[in-house]
């Protein structure tokens, strides 16, 4: 009974400020430096959308100038005295110009590429969000598994300590052999070392969890006691969803669209471009000869400006061929990503399926191991089973408990990974793990 109470206390005890999965995830959002960098990258990426809209917008430019002018004019002839002059004074003025693209295929292509880059930045941030969820879950489950392992090691050590004391008592009364005492002592020593190793593993797991969440001293809470463990839906359905919604696939698709837009831009680069242009100039002078330099001059120009590249040393044709090669590269990278995602989904689906079956098998195995242990303990009392038999079956029970805990956490983590591959992983998946199954 004492070892059962010890095991229950070790498994259930948690610090006052224990975190559930959702709270741990939100703490990581606030604390994790890698995720903070992704947030800044997403903020920068959203500006591509603004720049895209600005590509075809009107341009307004204002320039100004001010200076001093010294002028000396000399002429020859009969009227040289009248036409020759020396003057100096100040000049100043400004120019306001407005232009708007009318036909600019290059700017339209650039605008599409900038919009695609904004979409890529948004998808990349969504991938970072999913990655953070997975990292939090992995660190969270790592602490829980280390806690379970320590609890099992401690409870097993306590159980063997009881058996060691009982073996010594029976040996003293002549009802046991010295080998029973030696076997119990050897097991006790081995379990003492295992307990120290389990404690060390727990400290390392806690350090990783605290570094991620920034909540030093707050352990994870235990998960819901009755979580549903069942195989996932049809494998083909998961592969189809992943091929359509995977973050990696969607990013590669946008990159292929950008490559197509670049081909169109380079193909049209040698054609005419049209802009509507309006310009207003205002220039003034002071202290200058009014005959040669008017005091004020205003000029307004409105019209259409065109540009046609005539010769660029072969650069336009080279860029077109380069764009085609880059489009082919992007197409192959998209196909390779789709195939890679398909393999990853198959692997994750298999792991989730086998994980569910493994949990069920270990649960049944635990029942069988506990039944065998109870029978061996009874047999030892009547003399047809040895202390070594009991120690061996006891070791088996705790081994199955550790394997079962590891299988459950592994199953849950691969479930989250499968959802991430399909681009569906959100905080709601973590919240579901903190509530018991209906």
N, C-alpha and C positions, 0 to 999 in steps of 0.2 A: 504493500500500500504506500509506503514511504516513497518508493521510486516513481509510482504513478503520480503522486502529488507533485514531486519534484519536476517531472516531465511536463505536467500541466502548467505549472508556474513559469517554467522557462519558455514554453511555447506561447503563452498568453501575455506575459509581462511586456509592457512597452513604456517608453518614457511618457511623461505627462503631455508633452507637446508632440505626440506622434503624428505623422503625416499620412493621409490616405493617398491613393495614386493621383487623384485630380489635384489635390493640394501640392503634392510633390512636383507635378508637371507645371503648375503655375509658379511655384517657387523657382523652378529651373528657367522659366521664361524671363523672370526678373534678374536671375543671377548668372546664367551661363554666358560666357564671353563669346563663344563661337556663335551662339544664336543672336547675340546682340550685333555681331558683325553682319549677320544675314539680314537683320532688320534694317541696318544702314544701307546695305546693298539693295534691298527692296525699295527703300526711299529714293535712292539714286535711280533705280530702274524705272520708277513711275515718271520721272522727268522725260523719258524718251517719248511718252505719249504727248506731252506738251510740245516738245520739239517737233514731233510729227505734224501736229496741227499747224505749227508755225511755218512749215516749209512753203505752203502756198498762200500765206497771208501777205498783205501789203507790207512793203518796207518803207520806212520814213527815216530820212537822214538829214541832220542839220549840221552845217559846217560854218565856221566864222573865221575871219582874218582881220588883223590890224597891223599896220606897219608905217614906216616913214619912207618917203620917196624924195630923192634928189634927182633933178632932171636938168640937163644942159643941152641946148639945141643950137647948132651953128649952121648957117646957110651962106651961100655966096651969091653974088648977083646984085642987081640994082636995089632989091628990096631986102637985102640981108639984115639991115638994122631993124626992120619991122618983124621979120620972121625968126630971127635969132632970139633966144630967151634963156634965162636961168631961173629955175623955180624949185622950191622945196616945200614939203608939207606932209600931211598925214593922210593915209588911206585906211578905210575899214569898211566892212560889209559882212553879209552872211548869204548863205545859199540853202534853200530848203528843197529837198527832192523827195518824191513819192513814186514808188514803182510797185507794180503788181504783175505776177506771172500770168500770162495768158495761155501759152502753150509751152510747157516745160516738162517733158517726159522724164528727164533726169531727176527733177525735184519730186515728181510724183513717186518715182521708184524709191528715192531716199525716204520719203514720207512713209511708204509702206514698210520699209525695212526698220525704221525707227519705231513704228507701231508694233512690229513683230518683236523687236528687242524689249519693248515694254511688257509684252505678253510673256516672253521668256523669263524676264526678271520676276514676274508674278508667279510663274510656275516654279521657278527655282526656289522662291521663298516658301511656296507650299511644300516643296520637297524638304526644305530645311525644317519646317514645322513637323512633318512626319518623322524625320530623322530624330528630332528632339524627343518626340513621344517614345520612339523605340529606345533611345538611350536612357530615358528616365525609367521605362519599364525594365530594361535590362539591369540597371543599377538597383532598382527597387527589389526585383526578384532575387538579385544576388545577395542582398542583405537578408531577405527572408530565408533563403536557402541556407545561408551561413548560420542564422539563428537556429533553424531546425537542426542542422548538423551538430551544433554545439549542444542543443537540448538533448538530442539522442545520445551523443557521446557521454554527457553528464549522467543521464538516466541509466545508461548501460553500465557506467562505472559504479554508480550507486548500487545497482542490482548485483554486480559482481562483488562489491564490497560486502554486501549482506551474505552472499554465498561463501565468500572467503571466511567471514566470521563464523558462519554455520559449519563450514568444513573443519575449521580449527576446533570448534566445540565438539563435533562428532569424533574427530581424531583423538582429542583428549579423553573422551569417554570410551574409545575403542570401537566406535561404530563406523569409522571411515579409514581409508588408507592414506598414507602420507602423500601419495601421488595426487589425491583429490585436492589436498592443500596446495601442493606445488602448482597444479594446473590453474587453480583459482587465483593464486598469487601472480602467475605469469600473465593471465588475462587482465588482472587488475593493473599491473604495471604497463601493459600495452595500451589499455584504455586511458590511463593517465596521460600518456604521450599523445594519444589521439585527441584528448580533450584540449591539451595545450595547442595542438595544431589547429583545431577547430576554432579556438578563441582567437588565434592569430588571423585566420581567414576572415573571421567576423570583423575584426578591426580594420582589415584592408578593405573589405566590402563597404563598411561604414564610411571610410575615408573617401572612397569614390562617390558614394551617394551624397555625402556632405559637400564635396567639391562641386557637384553638379547643381545641387539645390541651394547651397549657401546657408543651410539651416543646420548648423553644427549642433549635435546633441539631440536631434529629433529623428528617431528611427521610423521606418515605415510601419504602418498598421498592418495587421494581418488581413488577408483578403476575405471576401465573403466565404462563409463556411460551406455553402452549397452552390458552387459554381457548376454550371452545366458543362459537361465534357462530351462532345459529340463530333463525329466526322463532319467536314464542311460539305457544301453543296457540290453539284456536278463539276468535275474538273474542267471540262470544256467551257462551261459558262465562266469560270474564273479566268481562263486563258483569254477568252473573247473580251471580257471586261478589262483585263490588263492591257491587251493590245490596243484597246481604244482609249483608255483613261490613264495609263501609266504616265507618270511625270516625265520619265526619260523619253518615252515615245512621243509625247506631245511636244517636247522641246525639239527633238529631232525633226518633227514634222514642220514646225515653224522655221527651223533652219533651212529646210528644203524649200519652203516658200520664199525665204529671203534669197536663196540662190537663184530661183526662177525670176524673181524681181530684178536681180542684178543682171541677168542675161538680157532682159527686156531693156534695162537702162543702157547697157553698153551697145545694144543693137540700135537704139535710137539716138545714141550720142552724136552721130554725124549728121543728124537732121537739124532743120531750122528750129530756133527757139524764139518765142515772142514775149515781150514784156510791154506793158503800158507804163509810160514814164511821164511824170509831170515835174517841172523844175522851176523854182522862182529864185532869182538872184537880185540882191539889193546891195549896191556898192556906193560908197560916199567918200568925198575928199574934203579937205580943209586946208587953206593957206596955199593952194596950188593955182596955177594959171587957169582961169575958167574957160579960156578958149581951147586949151589943149586937154584939160581934164575937167569934165562936168562935175558940179558939186554933188549930184546924185544921179544914179542910173538904176532903173528897175527893168527886169526882164522876166517874162513868163513863157515857158515852153511846155507844150502838151503834145504827146504823140506816141507812136508805137516804135519800139526798138527791136530789131531782129539781129540774130547772130547765127552764122553758119560756119562751122569749122571746115577749113579747106584742106589743110595738111597738118598732121601731128606726128610725122615721122614713123607712122605705122603703129602708134600706141593704141589707137582706137580698135584696130583689128586684133591686136594682141590681147587687149583687155576682154574682148568678146570671146576669144578662144579660151582665155583663162576662166571666164565666168562659166562657160560650158563645162570645163573640167571640174570646177568646184561644185557645180550642180550635180554632176555624176558622182562625185565624192559624197555629197550630202545624201544622195539617194541610197548609196550603198551603206552609209553609216546608219540611216534610218532602218534599213532592212536588218542590219546586224543587231541593232538595238531591239527590234521586235523579236528576233530569234532569241536574243539573250534574255529578254523579259519572259518569253515563253518557257525557256528552260528554268528560270528562277521560280516561276509560278508552279511548274510541275514539281520542282524540288520542295517548295514550301507546302504545296498541297499534300505531297506525300508525307512530309514531316508532321503536318497537322493530323492527317488520317492515322498514321502509325502512332503518333503521340496519344491520340484518344484511345486507341486499342491498347497501348502500353499501360496507360493509366488504369483502364478497366482490368487488365491482366494482373497488375501489381496490387490493386485493391483486393482481388480474389486471392492472390498469393499471400497477402498479409493476413487474411482470415485463416488460410490454411496453416501459415507459419505460427500464428498465435495458438491455434488448436493443437498443433504438434508440440509446442512448448508446454502448454498446460498438461498434456498427456505425459510428457517426459518428467515434469516436476512431480506429478503424481506417482509415476513409476519409480522415481528416485526414492520417494518416501517408503515404498513397499519393497525396494531393493532390487528391482529388475532393470533399472536404468542407472547409469553412473552420473557423477557430477560433470564429467566431460561432455556427456550427451546433452545435459541441460545447458551448459555454457555454449556449446556449438549451436543449438537451436535458438538460444537467446541472441547470439550474434546474428543469426539469420533473420530474426524478427526486426532487429534494428537496421540491418542492411536493407531489408525490403522497405522499411519506413523512409530511409534516406532516398532510396531509388524512387519511391512514390512521390516524395516531395519534389525531387529533381524533375521527374516526368511531368508533374502538374505545371510547374513554372515553365518548363520547356515548351509544353503544349500551348500555354497562354501566349508566350513570346512569339512562337511561330504563327499563331493566329493573327497577331498584330502585324507581323511581317507580311503575311499574305494580303491583309487589307491594304498595307502600304503599297505593295506591288500593283494593286488595282487602283491606286490613287484615292482610296476611300478612308484612310486612317485619320480619325479626329479624336478630340478629347472625350467624345461620347463613348468610344471603345474603352477608355480607361474607367469612365464612370460606371460602365456595365460590370466591371470587375470588382467594384466596391459594393455592389448590391447582390444579394442572393438571387439565384435563378428562380423564375416563377414556377 
